[in-house]
Amino acid sequence: MLKVISDIFKSKREIESCILRYGHLSQHNYYFYLNYSREKEKCIFFDFGIKKGIFAYQKQDTWRILTDPIAPQDDKNKLIVDIVSWLFKNNKAKKIIMEDICEGLRKELVGTSKNKSWRVIRPSYSLVWPIFDLENWTGGGKDWKRLRNLYHKFFKDNRIEIKRPGEINSKDLEKMILGWKKQRRDTDHVHLLPYLRFVESGFEGCDIVRIFECDSKPISIVAGWPIPNSDRAYYSCMGIYNYDYRNIGEASYWDELLALKKAGYKKVDLGGSEGGLLAFKMKFHPVSSYKTYNFSILKR
């Protein structure tokens, strides 16, 4: 039976229980869900019982569903179909935005929608999520020579201290994030609120957070968390840099991989990307990848 939860603070334990049972994707994280709402959006969690649920947000008559349902693979399509039909019927929704939906689920939805009172619109954009094999990575060998040299040169050229969140002023971190946004291309899909909220909370929900400090100011932030119900897989969610420092992206990534290797992680999801950012991540020779889509669902 469907339960609509609008107070996700009060129901934190219930939501995390669902994630613990059936969570399996990088974004299946309570704190990410909490922080990822946009301005004037309200978090709504759809609890289907038996530890299954959907992350959603509401802004008046527009709804946004974040990533695949927290459920076994065979149940995902049914849960999305049920909630989309329910929203159009009971909440008079005008538009439902589907964000970071995996390729297989989107194909199922397109097929199912042919017999429904709603239709699946073509994707507005897609992202590729590279997977890095950390278990068999040592950083040695000729394939890694260039990146390895960039990493060592970066630390040679800059006096870097690695800090934790509590060791650096949050206002300085916020200032750096705002500067990072200005340095990004206009075509990048960047939403600042989640990052600012993570800073405000002291990166609650993250496992490993590494901040480069140089000249008494933060110049990079990387952070993420373990992927639920995986064999020591990790989601590298945040990679925020001051691009005034040459090769900071390569050095920061390499440093994060070393830290994750030491912590015993086996695989790393490098996050959804397109264009230049995807090309940058491909420098690290991912062993596989998957694709997600952003699209809308409208009434016929």
C-alpha positions in Angstrom: 0.0 0.0 0.0 1.3 3.4 -1.0 2.4 5.8 1.8 3.2 9.4 0.9 5.9 10.7 3.2 6.3 14.5 3.2 8.3 14.8 6.4 11.5 13.0 5.4 13.3 14.2 8.6 10.8 12.4 10.8 10.9 9.3 8.5 14.7 9.2 8.1 14.9 5.8 9.7 12.2 4.4 7.5 13.8 5.7 4.3 17.2 4.5 5.3 15.7 1.1 6.0 14.5 1.0 2.4 17.9 2.0 1.1 19.6 -0.6 3.3 17.4 -3.3 1.9 17.1 -2.5 -1.8 19.3 0.5 -2.5 21.9 -0.3 -5.2 22.6 2.9 -7.2 25.0 5.7 -6.5 22.3 8.2 -5.7 20.5 5.9 -3.3 21.7 7.9 -0.4 19.4 9.6 2.2 21.5 12.7 2.5 22.0 13.1 -1.2 18.2 12.9 -1.6 17.7 15.5 1.2 20.3 17.9 -0.3 19.3 17.5 -3.9 16.0 19.5 -3.9 15.9 22.7 -5.9 14.6 26.0 -4.8 10.9 25.8 -3.7 10.9 22.0 -4.2 9.6 19.8 -1.4 11.0 16.3 -0.8 8.3 13.6 -1.1 9.2 10.0 -0.5 6.8 7.3 -1.9 6.9 4.3 0.3 5.4 1.2 -1.3 6.0 -1.0 1.7 8.2 -4.1 1.9 11.3 -1.7 1.9 10.6 -0.3 -1.6 10.4 3.4 -2.4 10.9 6.3 -4.8 12.8 9.6 -4.3 10.6 12.5 -5.5 10.3 16.3 -5.3 7.3 18.5 -5.8 7.0 22.2 -6.9 3.4 23.0 -7.3 2.0 20.9 -10.2 5.5 19.8 -11.4 7.1 16.7 -10.0 10.6 15.4 -10.3 11.6 11.7 -9.7 15.2 11.2 -8.9 16.9 8.0 -10.3 15.5 4.5 -10.4 13.2 3.2 -7.6 14.7 1.6 -4.5 13.5 -1.8 -5.4 14.5 -5.1 -7.1 15.1 -4.7 -10.9 11.9 -6.6 -11.8 9.7 -4.3 -9.8 11.1 -0.9 -11.0 8.9 -0.4 -14.0 5.7 -1.3 -12.2 6.5 1.2 -9.3 7.2 4.0 -11.8 4.1 3.3 -13.8 2.0 3.2 -10.6 3.3 6.4 -9.2 3.1 8.3 -12.6 -0.5 7.2 -13.0 -1.3 8.1 -9.4 0.3 11.6 -9.7 -1.7 12.5 -12.8 -5.0 11.1 -11.3 -4.8 12.2 -7.7 -2.5 15.2 -7.6 -3.4 16.8 -11.0 0.3 16.8 -11.9 1.0 18.6 -15.2 4.5 17.4 -15.7 6.7 14.7 -14.3 10.5 15.1 -14.8 12.5 11.9 -14.7 16.1 12.5 -13.7 19.0 10.1 -14.0 16.9 7.1 -15.0 18.9 4.1 -16.2 18.7 3.1 -19.8 16.9 -0.2 -19.3 14.2 1.3 -17.2 13.5 4.1 -19.6 13.1 1.5 -22.4 10.5 -0.4 -20.3 8.6 2.8 -19.6 8.5 3.8 -23.3 6.9 0.4 -24.1 4.5 0.5 -21.2 3.4 4.1 -21.9 1.8 3.1 -25.3 -1.3 1.8 -23.4 -1.4 4.6 -20.8 -3.1 8.0 -20.6 0.4 9.6 -20.5 3.4 9.6 -22.8 7.2 9.6 -22.4 8.9 12.5 -24.1 12.3 12.2 -25.8 15.3 12.7 -23.5 16.5 16.3 -22.9 19.9 14.9 -22.3 21.8 11.8 -21.2 24.8 11.1 -19.0 27.5 8.5 -19.1 28.7 7.1 -15.7 32.2 5.5 -16.0 33.2 2.8 -13.6 36.8 2.5 -12.4 38.3 -0.8 -11.3 40.2 0.1 -8.1 40.8 -3.4 -7.0 43.3 -4.1 -9.8 44.8 -0.6 -9.9 48.2 0.2 -8.6 49.0 3.4 -10.4 52.1 1.9 -11.9 53.0 1.0 -15.5 53.2 3.0 -18.7 49.4 3.5 -19.1 49.4 5.7 -15.9 52.8 7.4 -16.4 51.4 10.8 -17.6 48.8 11.1 -14.9 51.2 9.9 -12.2 53.7 12.5 -13.3 51.0 15.2 -13.3 50.1 14.2 -9.8 53.7 14.4 -8.5 54.4 17.7 -10.3 51.3 19.3 -8.9 52.4 18.6 -5.3 55.9 19.7 -6.2 54.7 23.0 -7.6 52.1 23.7 -4.9 52.3 23.6 -1.1 49.3 21.4 -0.5 47.7 20.5 2.8 44.9 17.9 2.8 42.2 18.9 5.2 38.9 17.5 6.6 35.7 19.5 6.7 36.0 20.5 10.4 39.5 21.8 9.8 38.5 24.5 7.4 36.1 27.5 7.4 32.8 26.6 5.8 32.5 30.1 4.4 35.8 29.6 2.5 34.4 26.4 1.1 31.2 28.1 0.0 33.2 30.9 -1.7 35.2 28.3 -3.5 32.1 26.5 -4.8 30.6 29.8 -6.1 33.9 30.4 -7.9 33.9 26.9 -9.4 30.5 27.6 -10.8 31.7 30.7 -12.6 34.6 28.7 -14.1 32.3 26.0 -15.6 30.9 26.2 -19.1 27.4 27.5 -19.6 26.3 24.1 -21.1 27.3 22.2 -17.9 24.3 20.9 -15.8 25.5 22.3 -12.4 23.2 22.9 -9.5 25.0 24.5 -6.6 22.5 24.0 -3.8 23.4 20.4 -3.0 27.1 21.2 -2.6 26.4 24.2 -0.4 24.1 22.1 1.7 26.7 19.4 2.1 29.2 22.0 3.3 26.6 23.4 5.7 26.0 20.0 7.3 29.7 19.2 7.5 29.3 16.7 4.6 26.9 14.5 6.6 26.3 11.2 4.8 29.8 11.2 3.1 32.4 8.6 3.9 35.6 10.1 2.5 36.1 13.9 2.1 39.4 15.4 1.0 40.0 19.1 0.7 43.2 20.5 -0.9 44.3 23.7 0.8 46.9 26.0 -0.7 48.0 29.5 0.3 45.6 29.2 3.2 42.5 28.7 1.1 40.6 25.6 -0.2 41.2 24.8 -3.9 39.5 21.4 -4.3 36.9 19.3 -2.7 36.2 15.6 -3.3 33.6 13.6 -1.4 31.4 10.6 -1.8 29.9 7.5 -0.1 29.7 3.7 -0.4 27.1 2.4 -2.9 24.5 0.3 -0.9 24.4 -3.5 -1.5 27.5 -3.5 -3.6 30.8 -5.3 -3.2 32.8 -2.3 -1.8 31.8 0.1 -4.6 32.0 3.8 -4.0 30.3 6.9 -5.6 32.6 9.8 -6.2 29.9 12.4 -6.0 31.7 15.7 -5.6 34.7 17.0 -7.6 35.0 20.8 -7.2 38.1 22.6 -8.2 39.7 26.0 -8.5 40.9 25.7 -12.1 43.4 28.5 -11.6 45.7 25.7 -10.4 47.0 23.8 -13.3 46.2 20.1 -13.4 44.2 20.3 -10.2 41.6 17.9 -11.5 44.1 15.1 -12.4 45.9 15.5 -9.1 42.7 15.6 -7.0 41.3 12.5 -8.7 44.5 10.6 -8.3 44.7 11.5 -4.6 41.1 10.4 -4.1 41.8 7.0 -5.8 44.8 6.5 -3.6 42.6 7.2 -0.5 39.8 4.9 -1.7 42.3 2.1 -2.5 43.7 2.4 1.1 40.2 2.3 2.5 39.5 -1.0 0.8 37.1 0.0 -2.0 37.1 -2.1 -5.1 35.2 0.0 -7.7 34.4 3.7 -8.1 31.5 5.2 -9.9 33.0 8.4 -11.3 29.6 10.1 -11.7 27.4 11.0 -14.7 28.9 13.3 -17.2 28.9 14.5 -20.8 31.1 16.5 -23.1 34.5 17.7 -21.8 33.9 16.4 -18.3 33.3 12.9 -19.6 36.4 13.1 -21.7 38.4 14.1 -18.6 37.1 11.1 -16.7 37.9 8.7 -19.6 41.6 9.6 -19.0 41.4 7.3 -16.0 40.6 4.2 -18.2 37.3 3.1 -16.8 36.5 -0.6 -17.2 32.8 -0.1 -18.0 30.0 2.5 -17.9 26.3 2.9 -17.9 23.9 5.5 -19.2 21.1 7.5 -17.6 18.5 9.8 -19.2 16.6 12.9 -18.2 13.2 13.2 -19.8 9.6 14.3 -19.0 6.3 12.5 -18.9 3.1 14.3 -19.9 -0.6 13.5 -20.1 -1.8 12.7 -23.6 
